Amino acid sequence: MVGGEKELRIRFVPGCCQLVEEDVDIPSRRVLITGATGLLGRAVFKEFNQNNWNAVGCGYRRAQPKFEQINLLDSVAVHEIIRDFQPHVIVHCAAERRPDVVESQPDAASQLNVAASGNLAKEAAGIGAFLIYISTDYVFDGTNPPYKETDIPNPLNLYGKTKLEGEKAVLENNDGAAVLRIPVLYGEVERLEESAVTVMFDKVQFSNKSANMDHWQQRFPTNVKDVATVCRQLAEKRMLDPSVKGTFHWSGNEQMTKYEMACAIADAFNLPSSHLRPITDCPVMGALRPRNAQLDCSKLEMLGIGQRTPFRAGIKESLWPFLVDKRWRQTVFH
Ligand SMILES: NC(=O)c1ccc[n+]([C@@H]2O[C@H](COP(=O)([O-])OP(=O)(O)OC[C@H]3O[C@@H](n4cnc5c(N)ncnc54)[C@H](OP(=O)(O)O)[C@@H]3O)[C@@H](O)[C@H]2O)c1
């Protein structure tokens, strides 16, 4: 059973050892996290788990052994896990979030980002669970920042379009749900390629080769731990106040291009940055991106919700396991 409240334990008494079923002290608030194997989902799982919630995470290809393996396109499996676990809150992090993959596989991306999100919202409504659907700043075209929740979206690429359709599918099926829009993420990664921020690290640390870096698109790199905290705070607020619902924005507040992030990473590790070259032209390759989709976060701030880790501290914590040159490691940490 998912999130069961009994556990088998081995009890040793003089002369024998017994297998006994014992009640375990499980927190009464239950949260289900989709995409718990992904960059954001891992942080969300940890945040709830460490703050007195009974958290169950779902993954798909990477689920075993820590998480439940559920294909979100399988509506029967989704119905069963929700019926069995009866979560109070569902944080829906699973998505196809790579813009270039969405352009090349639009049907598969739409199934996950739109249809599966709508279905999850319906299932959540069926048991009265509060659903938080994670969305993106790419729903905006980036021509008139900062964006409030009430501003009209106009996504430039298919990824942004599927996420916006996902928002609509969620709110149509569940009018008590929340949509949380966030910008580019970084944090503890399994591989540097997992985040558009951490992927720059090798270009920064291998300073024998010059590297072109985008200096056109304005970004607001946001730590997954901060988003995870915002999700938990939002869930806890909602447990006390049913009027907490609808669309919200959360973002880091340090505006940087990729070139500026790369320089900040170099600075955080005392590495050289003279080999990094800023490219100020609009990128011509890949899916279109908004120039500046800065999110106005005042709605959440007014609710007393939020957390922001300074970029240099957050990126240093995330990247140090990938530092190649041990001499720098000594400079930075000893
Ligand atoms: N990353 C960013 O910079 C960024 C920026 C703005 C918004 N967002 C949004 O934040 C959310 C989380 O993004 P992320 O970067 O954490 O994504 P991610 O690391 O790419 O993780 C995607 C997750 O989706 C799961 N998944 C994929 N197909 C599935 C299926 N058919 N059934 C069930 N689960 C499936 C994956 O599970 P397996 O790996 O186990 O298969 C994985 O856990 C997304 O909604 C994304 O749109 C991300």
The ligand as an SDF file (V2000), in Angstrom:
LIG
                    3D

 48 52  0  0  0  0  0  0  0  0999 V2000
   14.0870   23.2480  -15.3700 N   0  0  0  0  0  0  0  0  0  0  0  0
   13.7760   24.5110  -15.5460 C   0  0  0  0  0  0  0  0  0  0  0  0
   14.6640   25.3730  -15.7710 O   0  0  0  0  0  0  0  0  0  0  0  0
   12.3410   24.9540  -15.4710 C   0  0  0  0  0  0  0  0  0  0  0  0
   12.0270   26.3090  -15.6580 C   0  0  0  0  0  0  0  0  0  0  0  0
   10.7050   26.7220  -15.5390 C   0  0  0  0  0  0  0  0  0  0  0  0
    9.7040   25.8070  -15.2750 C   0  0  0  0  0  0  0  0  0  0  0  0
   10.0270   24.4870  -15.1320 N   0  0  0  0  0  0  0  0  0  0  0  0
    8.9580   23.5370  -14.8480 C   0  0  0  0  0  0  0  0  0  0  0  0
    9.2830   22.8990  -13.6300 O   0  0  0  0  0  0  0  0  0  0  0  0
    8.7810   21.5460  -13.6390 C   0  0  0  0  0  0  0  0  0  0  0  0
    9.9060   20.6040  -13.2390 C   0  0  0  0  0  0  0  0  0  0  0  0
   10.9580   20.6940  -14.2030 O   0  0  0  0  0  0  0  0  0  0  0  0
   12.3180   19.8550  -14.0220 P   0  0  0  0  0  0  0  0  0  0  0  0
   13.4040   20.6810  -14.5860 O   0  0  0  0  0  0  0  0  0  0  0  0
   12.4060   19.3390  -12.6330 O   0  0  0  0  0  0  0  0  0  0  0  0
   12.0370   18.6340  -15.0230 O   0  0  0  0  0  0  0  0  0  0  0  0
   12.9500   17.3500  -15.2440 P   0  0  0  0  0  0  0  0  0  0  0  0
   14.1680   17.3840  -14.3870 O   0  0  0  0  0  0  0  0  0  0  0  0
   13.1310   17.2350  -16.7370 O   0  0  0  0  0  0  0  0  0  0  0  0
   12.0380   16.1590  -14.7390 O   0  0  0  0  0  0  0  0  0  0  0  0
   10.9430   15.7350  -15.4740 C   0  0  0  0  0  0  0  0  0  0  0  0
   10.1780   14.7270  -14.6270 C   0  0  0  0  0  0  0  0  0  0  0  0
    9.0370   14.2900  -15.3620 O   0  0  0  0  0  0  0  0  0  0  0  0
    8.9510   12.8640  -15.2000 C   0  0  0  0  0  0  0  0  0  0  0  0
    8.2290   12.2580  -16.3180 N   0  0  0  0  0  0  0  0  0  0  0  0
    8.5380   12.3610  -17.6320 C   0  0  0  0  0  0  0  0  0  0  0  0
    7.6390   11.6530  -18.3620 N   0  0  0  0  0  0  0  0  0  0  0  0
    6.7680   11.0900  -17.4770 C   0  0  0  0  0  0  0  0  0  0  0  0
    5.6350   10.2430  -17.5930 C   0  0  0  0  0  0  0  0  0  0  0  0
    5.1750    9.8270  -18.7940 N   0  0  0  0  0  0  0  0  0  0  0  0
    4.9900    9.8630  -16.4720 N   0  0  0  0  0  0  0  0  0  0  0  0
    5.4290   10.2730  -15.2610 C   0  0  0  0  0  0  0  0  0  0  0  0
    6.4720   11.0800  -15.0760 N   0  0  0  0  0  0  0  0  0  0  0  0
    7.1480   11.4860  -16.1750 C   0  0  0  0  0  0  0  0  0  0  0  0
   10.3980   12.4080  -15.1590 C   0  0  0  0  0  0  0  0  0  0  0  0
   10.4670   11.1160  -14.5860 O   0  0  0  0  0  0  0  0  0  0  0  0
   11.6720   10.0780  -14.9730 P   0  0  0  0  0  0  0  0  0  0  0  0
   12.9050   10.8910  -15.1740 O   0  0  0  0  0  0  0  0  0  0  0  0
   11.7370    9.1620  -13.7950 O   0  0  0  0  0  0  0  0  0  0  0  0
   11.2290    9.3840  -16.2240 O   0  0  0  0  0  0  0  0  0  0  0  0
   11.0050   13.4940  -14.2630 C   0  0  0  0  0  0  0  0  0  0  0  0
   10.7890   13.1990  -12.9140 O   0  0  0  0  0  0  0  0  0  0  0  0
    8.1980   21.3260  -15.0320 C   0  0  0  0  0  0  0  0  0  0  0  0
    6.8310   21.5070  -14.9780 O   0  0  0  0  0  0  0  0  0  0  0  0
    8.8200   22.4260  -15.8700 C   0  0  0  0  0  0  0  0  0  0  0  0
    7.9770   22.7900  -16.9480 O   0  0  0  0  0  0  0  0  0  0  0  0
   11.3250   24.0380  -15.2170 C   0  0  0  0  0  0  0  0  0  0  0  0
  1  2  1  0
  2  3  2  0
  2  4  1  0
  4  5  1  0
  4 48  2  0
  5  6  2  0
  6  7  1  0
  7  8  2  0
  8  9  1  0
  8 48  1  0
  9 10  1  0
  9 46  1  0
 10 11  1  0
 11 12  1  0
 11 44  1  0
 12 13  1  0
 13 14  1  0
 14 15  2  0
 14 16  1  0
 14 17  1  0
 17 18  1  0
 18 19  2  0
 18 20  1  0
 18 21  1  0
 21 22  1  0
 22 23  1  0
 23 24  1  0
 23 42  1  0
 24 25  1  0
 25 26  1  0
 25 36  1  0
 26 27  1  0
 26 35  1  0
 27 28  2  0
 28 29  1  0
 29 30  1  0
 29 35  2  0
 30 31  1  0
 30 32  2  0
 32 33  1  0
 33 34  2  0
 34 35  1  0
 36 37  1  0
 36 42  1  0
 37 38  1  0
 38 39  2  0
 38 40  1  0
 38 41  1  0
 42 43  1  0
 44 45  1  0
 44 46  1  0
 46 47  1  0
M  CHG  2   8   1  16  -1
M  END
$$$$
